[in-house]
Structures are given as C-alpha cells and as structure tokens.
Amino acid sequence: MGKTRRQHSEQFKFRVALEAAKGLQTINDIAGKYEVHPNQVSSWKQQLLEDGPSVFSRKQERERSAGAEQEAALYEQIGRLKMELEWLKKKAAAFQ
C-alpha cells in the first residue's frame, strides 16, 4: 500500500512559496528544509507569483459553493411556487 498524501495548510504553502520567491536559498534546500518535493515548491512559487496570497485560500471556494447551493435551492422554491400559483389560478377560474 502506498503512502497517504499529506495535506498542507494555506499558511504553510504561502510561507514555503514566499521563501522560494525571495531567492535566498535554492529550491532544493527549501524542499529539504520543509520535507516537500522540489517540484511542489516550484509550483507553489509560480502560483504565488501569478496570483498572490489569495491563491491558497480554500475559504473562498467553500463560500462560493455554499452560495451556489443556496441559489439552486431558492430557484427550486421559486419554480415550485410558480407551479402552485398557476394551479390556483386555473382552479379559481372554474369558480368564477
């Protein structure tokens, strides 16, 4: 059985990427210090340079997905209420 994948926090990724972006040490030295693969350090550094510190934030993703779920539920409720309204209009027209 293989090793389980480690999950790194946003702060850890940002700290490693920032240290790599400073250029005071080589990528291999930084990777050895933090016990991650040099390719991963390079990838985090590239993401940092392109997108800034918000690149590692999962909170925004969770908020967007929660908002999308709520929006879908509200549209479903609107559709249900429209159908009920049409049904009531049809039944009310029979009594007039």
Buried (B, 14 or more C-beta within 10 A) or exposed (E): EEEEEEEBEBEBBBBBBEBBEEEEEEBEBBBEEBEBEBEBBBBBBBBBEEEEEEBBEEEEEEEEEEEEEEEEEEEEEEEEEEEEEEEEEEEEEEEE
